[in-house]
Structures are given as structure tokens and as C-alpha cells.
Amino acid sequence: MRSFPLEFELKKEVLFYPARPGAPTGDILEIGPGRGDFMLNAAAQCPDKKIVAIDLDKGRYYKLVPRIERKGLTNVLLMQGNARVVLPRIFPSETFEKAYVLFPDPWPKRRHIPHRLMSVEFMTILAGLLKVGGELYCATDFWPYASWVADNAGQIPILQSLGAPYFAAADEIPLYNATYYEKKWRDDGRAIYYLRYKRR
Ligand SMILES: C[S@@+](CC[C@H](N)C(=O)[O-])C[C@H]1O[C@@H](n2cnc3c(N)ncnc32)[C@H](O)[C@@H]1O
């Protein structure tokens, strides 16, 4: 994978649905919705909350837009772009009540670890986007990723772990519903690790 300077990322177009999103606000953030299982369910369950979701993949974005429309959901802001670059430039600090990162790409090879999303730098950005008392959730089937996230969170003073450092059942995660990847890995017999943090 090639890497590009930040200026290159900054010049990329960001797609929005709806096209004129209005003020940069939101209550619940999801990064990497994929097929949208969590995002669509959370939006339907919480009609009084605004769900913001961002995915890097244009194909996924263009498939999600008609799914949002078919369900008649008016409380979703969907974006296509790189969360690392886009989120801190659009949303003020202390915006969200909850943030979810479910089954981030594991990048299992050692040399690919720099591509992993939940770095200390990005988790620091996410923590800052949460309101004080807000919560960050992550789920993964890849134990080295779970333990890496736990180590990274330990370096962020404003994040307090509510797991030990991760736990085995999703019932401690509000609004949780199994995503496409969770179902896929469970069917393969894999264990799932859930992580939960509170913003101090
Ligand atoms: C393995 S999929 C998981 C999808 C879904 N959360 C699930 O559990 O089924 C990871 C998703 O994260 C997205 N993603 C990866 N890096 C990203 C980034 N920097 N910003 C936004 N989305 C990203 C990918 O495009 C993909 O849709």
C-alpha cells in the first residue's frame, strides 16, 4: 500500500449524504459502517439522535445511501472519506455521546501495523470528539488487535477503560447489534473481543 502526504488526503473530496448536511453536529458516531448493520439499526432505534457514520470506501458509501432512503431514516449523516483526516476537521471537540469502531481492518502483518486505524493518535482524536462522560466502543475478532487497542488506550489519560481490558459479551455495549463481520467470524467459531472506554 502506498502512503501519501497529509496534504494529499486533505485535498480529497468528501462525499456527504444528505448533500447539505447543515451544522457539524451528531450524537452517535460510527467509523467504518461497512454494510451498515449497526448504523441503520441505531438510527431506527433512536429517532431523536443523529447518527454520523463515515466509511473510507466509496462503493460502500454508494450502497448505503439507498438503504438509508429505503428505511426512511432522516437522522443519519453518512460521509465517505478517511476518518483520521475528516473527523477532526469537521466536528468540534466534545461533540458525540458515543463512538463505535466495529471490526476495524485488522492489518495482521507486523509491517502493516502502521495502517491500523485505532492508533494512539487516532484514539486521542476520537476521545477528544467525545463529550466528557461519553463512551468509545471497539469490537474485533483478532486478539492481537484487541490487546494493541488496550495498550494504546492506556496511553491516553482522558480515556478510562470500562473493561478488563476487554470482555467477551456485547451486552455491556449500548445499542449493540451484531454486524456482518461479527456474524461471519462467529460462524467461523472465532472469539470476539469487546472494548469499552469512558471519556474523562
Ligand atoms: C472490516 S470492515 C467492518 C465493517 C462493519 N463495521 C462490520 O463490522 O461489518 C472495516 C470498515 O472500515 C472502513 N475503514 C477502514 N479505514 C477507514 C478509515 N480510515 N476511515 C473510515 N473508514 C475506514 C472500511 O472501508 C470498511 O468498511
The ligand as an SDF file (V2000), in Angstrom:
LIG
                    3D

 27 29  0  0  0  0  0  0  0  0999 V2000
  -13.7760   -4.9750    8.2090 C   0  0  0  0  0  0  0  0  0  0  0  0
  -14.8660   -3.7140    7.7330 S   0  0  0  0  0  0  0  0  0  0  0  0
  -16.0550   -3.7270    9.0720 C   0  0  0  0  0  0  0  0  0  0  0  0
  -17.4170   -3.2120    8.6400 C   0  0  0  0  0  0  0  0  0  0  0  0
  -18.5040   -3.2320    9.7230 C   0  0  0  0  0  0  0  0  0  0  0  0
  -18.1600   -2.3610   10.8280 N   0  0  0  0  0  0  0  0  0  0  0  0
  -18.7750   -4.6320   10.2270 C   0  0  0  0  0  0  0  0  0  0  0  0
  -18.4560   -4.9170   11.3950 O   0  0  0  0  0  0  0  0  0  0  0  0
  -19.3510   -5.4380    9.4530 O   0  0  0  0  0  0  0  0  0  0  0  0
  -13.9390   -2.2250    8.0820 C   0  0  0  0  0  0  0  0  0  0  0  0
  -14.5810   -0.9860    7.5140 C   0  0  0  0  0  0  0  0  0  0  0  0
  -13.8150    0.1630    7.9180 O   0  0  0  0  0  0  0  0  0  0  0  0
  -13.6720    1.0450    6.8100 C   0  0  0  0  0  0  0  0  0  0  0  0
  -12.4650    1.8770    7.0330 N   0  0  0  0  0  0  0  0  0  0  0  0
  -11.1830    1.4720    7.0370 C   0  0  0  0  0  0  0  0  0  0  0  0
  -10.3460    2.5080    7.2650 N   0  0  0  0  0  0  0  0  0  0  0  0
  -11.1310    3.6100    7.4130 C   0  0  0  0  0  0  0  0  0  0  0  0
  -10.8620    4.9970    7.6270 C   0  0  0  0  0  0  0  0  0  0  0  0
   -9.6050    5.4470    7.7620 N   0  0  0  0  0  0  0  0  0  0  0  0
  -11.9150    5.8560    7.6990 N   0  0  0  0  0  0  0  0  0  0  0  0
  -13.1860    5.4050    7.5510 C   0  0  0  0  0  0  0  0  0  0  0  0
  -13.4910    4.1010    7.3260 N   0  0  0  0  0  0  0  0  0  0  0  0
  -12.4920    3.2140    7.2570 C   0  0  0  0  0  0  0  0  0  0  0  0
  -13.5780    0.1000    5.6290 C   0  0  0  0  0  0  0  0  0  0  0  0
  -13.8610    0.7330    4.3880 O   0  0  0  0  0  0  0  0  0  0  0  0
  -14.6210   -0.9500    5.9960 C   0  0  0  0  0  0  0  0  0  0  0  0
  -15.9210   -0.6080    5.5660 O   0  0  0  0  0  0  0  0  0  0  0  0
  1  2  1  0
  2  3  1  0
  2 10  1  0
  3  4  1  0
  4  5  1  0
  5  6  1  0
  5  7  1  0
  7  8  2  0
  7  9  1  0
 10 11  1  0
 11 12  1  0
 11 26  1  0
 12 13  1  0
 13 14  1  0
 13 24  1  0
 14 15  1  0
 14 23  1  0
 15 16  2  0
 16 17  1  0
 17 18  1  0
 17 23  2  0
 18 19  1  0
 18 20  2  0
 20 21  1  0
 21 22  2  0
 22 23  1  0
 24 25  1  0
 24 26  1  0
 26 27  1  0
M  CHG  2   2   1   9  -1
M  END
$$$$
